[in-house]
Amino acid sequence: AFGDIRRNLAEVGDAKGQRGVELDAELRVVAVLDENAEAFPVG
């Protein structure tokens, strides 16, 4: 699920250009959440 969010944010960043730089920080947060989700599966 987080992988899909990451791809969607990346696509939005490409579409908006400079906004993509701001999305980088958000993508790093999502990446951490993704790693945590894999390390500690829920459900």
C-alpha positions in Angstrom: 0.0 0.0 0.0 2.8 2.4 0.9 4.5 1.6 -2.4 1.5 2.8 -4.3 1.4 6.0 -2.3 5.1 6.5 -3.0 4.5 6.1 -6.8 1.5 8.4 -6.8 3.4 11.1 -5.0 6.3 10.7 -7.4 3.9 11.1 -10.4 2.3 14.2 -8.8 5.8 15.6 -8.2 6.8 15.0 -11.9 3.6 16.7 -13.0 4.1 19.8 -10.8 7.8 20.2 -11.3 9.2 22.3 -8.5 6.6 20.8 -6.1 8.5 17.6 -6.6 11.4 18.9 -4.5 9.0 19.5 -1.6 7.6 16.0 -2.1 11.0 14.5 -1.7 10.8 15.0 2.1 7.3 13.5 2.1 8.6 10.5 0.1 11.4 9.9 2.7 8.8 9.8 5.4 6.7 7.4 3.4 9.8 5.2 2.8 10.4 5.0 6.6 6.7 4.1 7.1 7.1 1.4 4.4 10.2 -0.1 6.0 8.5 -0.1 9.4 5.4 -1.7 7.9 7.6 -4.5 6.5 9.6 -4.9 9.7 6.4 -4.9 11.9 3.5 -6.3 9.8 0.1 -5.3 11.1 -2.7 -7.8 10.9 
